[in-house]
Amino acid sequence: MTVPHIHRTGLVRREFLQVGFSAFLGLGTPGLLASKASAKGASGGKTPLKPRIKSMILVFLTGGPSHHETFDPKPDAADAIRGDFKPIATKIPGVYFGEHLPMLAERSDKLAVVRSMSHEYRNHLNGTHEILTGHSQPGAFFDKIASRDDYPCYASGLEYLRPNSEGLPRGVMLPTFLIEGPLTWPGQHAGFLGPKYDPWQIKQDPNRPNFKVESLSLPDGFTVERLKGRRDLLNDFAADRDTIAAWGNAGGEKDSLSTQRELAFSLLLSGKVADAFDLTREDPKLRDRYGRHMFGQSLLLARKLVQAGVSVVQVNMGRVQTWDSHGNIFDRLKNDLLPPTDRGVSALLDDLELHGLLDETLVVISGEFGRTPKLSKQNANEKPGRDHWSKVFSAVFAGGGVRGGRVIGQSDAIGAYPASRPYTPGDLGATIYRSFGVDPETEIRDRLGRPLKLAGGEEIAPLFDSSLS
C-alpha cells in the first residue's frame, strides 16, 4: 500500500491536489488576484492632483434611456415629440423631470444634470465602450464585440496606475455581465492593459434569498486555522519554486504569483469585502427603502462596497438592452423601469449621506445614449417608441464635490441636438479620473506599445464650479 505524503503542515498532498488552489479561491476575481506591479504609464513628473473622491458608483442604464421621459422633457413640443408623460417640477427653479421620477425630483438639489452629452455612435456596443471607458472603441464598427484591443474601464485604469495595496478589488461590476448570444459588450474589462487588471464581475441578483458570492467564503469544513495551514503549505511550495526561479532572476524581483496568493488569502482571512456582500446584515426597513428588486438591492450593495473601500462600483440597471424601448416605451418605463430606478437611486443618495459617504463618492447616472426626438412604430400594431439617438442625451451627477441643484448644457427645443457646448464621453472620463486625483492626460500604452492618453477629453468643470455654465 502506498503511504500518502504528509507535509509538515499536516495536510495530505493528495487532498491539496484534489481541492485545488484555484477552485478553492474561485477564479472569478481576476482583478484582485492580479499582480500588483508598480504602475507603468507615468504622468510625466507632474505634481500629483488632489483627489476629490475615494469612490465612484456608476449607475449604468444599459440599452439607452430616453432623455425626453426622464431628465429633459419637452412639454411645449408637438405631440409626436412630447410623448405621453407630463413634466413635474423639481427643486431647481424652472427645471422639470419626467413624471415617473418624483423621488429624484425631490432630491434635485443634490443633482447636477448635464443635458448636452453627445457622441457619434448609435450602436449599443460602440456606445457602451464610449461611456464605460471615455474613448471611442478602436476600429469601431456596428456590433463590434469586446476585445483586448479596447480601452480599459475606469476601475482598470485606476488599478493599473495606482495598485490597491489593501487586499481589496479596485472595481466591482454587478449584478449582470453585459452579453447577449455571441455579443459581449465592450468596456467591461481592462482591454489592452490585460486581464490581470480586470474588475470583478458579479453575475447574481442580490435580491434573491440565496444570494452569495462563493469565492468570498470558506468552503464547508474549512476554518481560519485550516486556511492558514493551507497558506503555509503553499508558501513552502512557492519557496522551492522561487529558489529555482531566482537562479535566472538577477534582478531579484518578487514573484508575481506570491503577490496574488497573499492578496487572495488576505481577502478571505479579513472578510472585509465578504461582509459587504452579506445583505442580511442590513436593517430590513433599509432594504425596503431601496426596493426589494434587483435594481434596489444592487444599489444597496454598491453602498456597502464603497463603504468597505472599493473604488469603483458599476451597477448595471438591467440586462444589455433593458432600456432599449423601440416600441411600447411608455408602458415599459412607467411600469417596469422608472419607478424602481427612481426609488433605488434616491435611497442610495440618502444612504450615502447618512453614512457620511456622499461627499467622497461620485455618483454618475447614464446610459450609452438617448432616444430619438420623434416617436415611431416598428409595426402598425405596436405602441410607439423611440429609436437610438446619441447626438444629445442626459447624464446625472451627485456627490463627490458636485454642486447640486444645477442643469449644465442644454438640448434644442425638441431634444435632438445640443443647444450649448456638447460634452463627450471623453469629458466624462476626464471628470472621473480627475476626481480620483489622476491626470486624464497620463500616458498609457496599448499592446503594440503605442502611447495613448488615459482619457481623451476635458473635465466637466461646471459640475464643481457654480460660476461656470
Residue pairs with C-beta under 8 A, 6 or more apart in sequence:
4 12
4 13
4 14
5 12
5 13
5 14
6 12
6 13
7 13
7 16
7 233
7 236
8 236
9 229
9 230
9 232
9 233
9 236
10 229
11 229
11 230
11 233
16 230
16 233
19 219
21 234
24 219
24 230
25 33
25 215
25 264
25 268
26 214
26 215
27 33
27 215
28 200
28 201
28 215
29 169
29 200
29 215
29 264
29 267
30 195
30 196
30 198
30 200
31 155
31 156
31 159
31 169
31 170
31 171
31 190
31 196
31 197
31 198
31 199
31 200
32 167
32 168
32 169
32 200
32 263
32 264
32 267
33 196
33 260
33 263
33 264
34 159
34 195
34 196
34 197
34 198
34 260
35 196
35 256
35 257
35 259
35 260
36 163
36 164
36 165
36 259
36 263
37 163
37 256
38 163
39 160
39 161
39 162
39 163
40 160
40 444
40 445
41 160
41 161
41 442
41 443
41 444
41 445
41 454
42 442
42 443
43 438
43 439
43 441
43 442
43 443
44 443
46 439
48 437
49 434
49 437
49 438
49 439
50 437
51 435
51 436
51 437
52 360
52 362
52 400
52 401
52 434
52 435
52 436
52 437
52 464
53 360
53 361
53 362
53 399
53 400
53 401
53 435
53 436
54 306
54 309
54 311
54 360
54 361
55 306
55 310
55 311
55 312
55 313
55 357
55 360
55 361
55 362
56 154
56 311
56 312
56 313
56 361
56 362
56 363
56 364
56 400
56 432
56 435
56 436
57 299
57 302
57 303
57 306
57 313
57 314
57 315
57 348
57 361
57 362
57 363
57 364
58 132
58 154
58 312
58 313
58 314
58 315
58 364
58 366
59 299
59 315
59 317
59 341
59 345
59 348
59 363
59 364
59 365
59 366
60 131
60 132
60 314
60 315
60 316
60 317
60 366
60 367
61 317
61 318
61 322
61 323
61 341
61 365
61 366
61 367
62 128
62 178
62 185
62 316
62 317
62 318
62 319
62 320
62 321
62 322
62 323
62 367
62 368
63 124
63 318
63 320
63 321
63 322
63 323
63 324
63 325
63 367
63 368
64 124
64 127
64 323
64 324
64 367
64 368
64 369
64 370
64 371
64 388
64 389
64 393
65 323
65 337
65 367
65 370
65 371
66 325
66 329
66 333
66 370
66 371
66 386
67 115
67 370
67 371
67 392
67 393
67 394
67 411
67 415
68 74
68 81
68 82
68 83
68 98
68 370
68 371
68 373
68 386
68 415
69 83
69 85
69 98
69 100
69 329
69 330
69 333
69 338
70 97
70 98
70 101
70 338
70 394
71 97
71 98
71 101
71 113
71 115
71 394
71 396
72 113
72 115
72 394
72 411
72 415
73 82
73 85
73 87
73 96
73 97
73 98
74 81
74 82
74 373
74 413
74 414
74 415
75 82
75 86
75 87
75 96
76 82
76 413
77 373
77 413
77 414
77 415
80 374
80 375
81 373
81 374
81 375
81 414
81 415
83 329
83 330
83 375
84 330
85 98
85 99
85 100
85 330
85 333
85 334
86 99
87 96
87 97
87 98
87 99
88 96
88 97
88 98
88 99
88 101
88 102
88 105
89 95
89 96
89 105
90 96
90 97
90 105
90 106
90 108
91 105
91 106
91 107
91 108
91 109
91 405
92 108
92 109
92 405
92 406
92 407
95 108
95 113
95 407
97 104
97 105
97 108
98 333
98 338
100 333
100 334
100 338
100 339
100 342
101 338
101 341
101 342
102 342
103 342
103 343
103 346
104 111
104 342
104 345
104 346
106 346
107 346
107 349
107 350
108 404
108 405
109 404
109 405
110 349
110 358
110 398
110 399
110 404
110 405
111 396
111 397
111 398
111 404
111 405
111 406
112 396
112 397
112 398
112 402
112 403
112 404
112 405
112 406
112 407
112 408
112 462
112 463
113 394
113 395
113 396
113 397
113 406
113 407
113 408
114 394
114 395
114 396
114 397
114 408
114 409
114 423
114 460
114 463
115 392
115 394
115 407
115 408
115 409
115 410
115 411
116 392
116 408
116 409
116 410
116 411
116 418
116 419
116 420
116 421
116 422
116 423
117 366
117 370
117 392
117 393
117 394
117 395
117 409
117 422
117 423
117 424
117 425
117 428
118 390
118 391
118 392
118 393
118 417
118 418
118 422
118 423
118 424
119 127
119 130
119 136
119 369
119 390
119 424
119 425
120 136
120 390
121 127
121 130
121 136
121 137
121 140
121 369
121 390
122 369
122 388
122 389
122 390
123 142
123 143
123 388
124 143
124 185
124 320
124 321
124 324
124 368
124 388
125 137
125 143
125 144
125 145
125 146
125 183
125 185
125 186
126 136
126 137
126 140
126 141
126 142
126 144
126 186
127 368
127 369
127 388
127 390
128 178
128 185
128 186
128 187
128 368
129 135
129 136
129 137
129 140
129 150
129 151
129 185
129 186
129 187
130 136
130 137
130 187
130 368
130 425
131 187
131 366
131 367
131 368
131 425
131 428
132 153
132 154
132 186
132 187
132 188
132 314
133 150
133 151
133 152
133 153
133 154
133 186
133 187
133 191
133 425
133 429
134 151
134 154
134 425
134 426
134 428
134 429
134 430
134 432
134 433
134 455
134 456
134 457
135 151
135 425
135 426
135 429
135 455
135 456
137 144
137 150
137 151
137 186
137 187
138 149
138 150
138 151
139 149
143 183
144 186
145 182
145 183
145 184
145 185
145 186
146 184
146 185
146 186
146 187
146 188
146 189
147 186
147 191
148 191
148 192
148 194
148 447
149 191
149 192
149 446
149 447
150 186
150 187
150 189
150 191
150 192
151 187
151 191
151 192
151 452
152 160
152 189
152 190
152 191
152 192
152 193
152 197
152 444
153 171
153 187
153 188
153 189
153 190
153 191
153 199
153 312
153 314
154 171
154 312
154 429
154 432
154 433
155 170
155 171
155 172
155 173
155 199
155 311
155 312
155 314
156 170
156 171
156 189
156 190
156 191
156 193
156 197
156 198
156 199
157 193
157 433
157 438
157 444
157 454
158 170
158 171
158 311
158 312
158 433
158 436
158 438
159 170
159 171
159 190
159 197
159 199
160 190
160 193
160 197
160 444
161 438
161 442
161 444
161 454
162 438
164 170
164 311
166 309
167 263
167 266
167 267
167 270
167 272
168 267
168 272
168 273
168 308
168 309
168 310
169 199
169 200
169 273
169 310
170 199
170 310
170 311
170 312
171 199
171 200
171 310
171 311
171 312
171 313
171 314
172 199
172 200
172 202
172 305
172 310
172 312
172 313
172 314
173 188
173 199
173 200
173 201
173 202
173 313
173 314
173 316
174 201
174 202
174 203
174 204
174 206
174 298
174 301
174 302
174 313
174 314
174 315
174 316
175 202
175 203
175 204
175 205
175 206
175 294
175 298
175 301
175 315
175 316
176 203
176 316
176 318
176 319
176 320
177 188
177 201
177 203
178 184
178 185
178 188
178 316
178 319
178 320
179 185
179 320
180 319
180 320
180 321
183 320
185 320
188 199
188 201
189 195
189 198
189 199
190 196
190 197
190 198
190 199
192 446
192 447
193 444
199 312
199 314
202 213
204 211
204 212
204 213
205 211
205 294
205 297
205 298
206 279
206 294
206 297
206 298
206 300
206 301
207 292
207 293
207 294
207 296
207 297
207 298
211 277
211 279
211 297
212 277
213 274
213 277
216 267
216 268
216 273
216 274
216 277
217 274
218 224
218 227
218 268
224 269
227 265
227 268
227 269
228 269
231 261
231 265
234 261
235 261
238 255
238 257
238 258
238 261
241 255
242 255
242 258
245 255
246 252
267 273
267 274
268 274
272 308
272 309
273 305
273 308
273 310
275 281
275 308
276 301
276 304
276 305
276 307
276 308
276 310
277 301
277 304
279 287
279 297
279 300
279 301
279 304
282 300
282 304
286 300
286 347
286 351
287 296
287 297
287 300
289 343
289 347
289 350
289 351
290 296
290 297
290 299
290 300
290 343
290 344
290 347
290 348
290 351
291 297
291 340
291 343
291 344
291 347
293 340
293 344
295 317
295 340
295 341
295 344
296 340
296 343
296 344
296 347
298 315
298 316
298 317
298 344
299 315
299 344
299 345
299 347
299 348
300 347
300 348
300 351
301 315
302 313
302 315
302 348
303 348
303 351
303 352
303 355
303 357
305 313
306 313
306 352
306 357
306 361
307 355
307 357
311 436
317 323
317 337
317 341
318 337
322 337
323 337
323 367
324 388
325 332
325 333
325 371
325 385
325 386
326 376
326 378
326 385
326 386
326 387
327 377
327 378
327 379
327 382
327 383
327 384
327 385
328 382
328 383
328 384
328 385
329 371
329 375
329 383
329 384
329 385
329 386
330 383
330 384
331 383
345 363
345 365
348 363
349 358
349 363
349 398
349 399
352 358
352 361
352 363
352 399
357 399
358 398
358 399
358 400
359 399
359 400
359 401
360 399
360 400
361 399
361 400
362 397
362 398
362 399
362 400
362 401
362 402
362 432
362 435
363 397
363 398
363 399
363 400
364 395
364 396
364 397
364 428
364 432
365 395
365 396
365 397
366 393
366 394
366 395
366 396
366 428
367 393
368 390
369 388
369 389
369 390
369 393
370 389
370 390
370 392
370 393
370 394
370 415
371 385
371 386
371 387
371 388
371 389
372 386
372 387
372 388
372 389
373 386
373 389
373 414
373 415
373 416
374 386
374 414
375 384
375 385
375 386
376 384
376 385
376 386
376 387
377 383
377 384
377 385
378 385
389 416
391 416
391 417
391 418
392 411
392 412
392 415
392 416
392 417
392 418
392 422
395 423
395 428
397 463
398 404
400 435
401 435
401 463
401 464
402 463
402 464
403 463
403 464
403 465
403 466
406 462
406 466
408 423
408 460
408 462
408 463
408 469
409 418
409 420
409 421
409 422
409 423
410 418
410 419
410 420
411 417
411 418
411 419
412 418
412 419
413 419
423 457
423 460
424 456
424 457
425 457
426 455
426 456
426 457
426 458
427 457
427 458
427 459
427 460
428 457
428 460
429 440
429 454
429 455
429 456
429 457
430 440
430 455
430 456
430 457
430 458
430 459
430 460
431 459
431 460
431 463
432 455
433 439
433 440
433 442
433 454
433 455
434 440
434 459
438 454
439 454
440 453
440 454
440 455
440 457
440 458
440 459
441 453
441 454
441 455
442 453
442 454
443 451
443 452
443 453
443 454
444 451
444 452
444 453
444 454
445 451
445 452
446 452
461 468
462 468
462 469
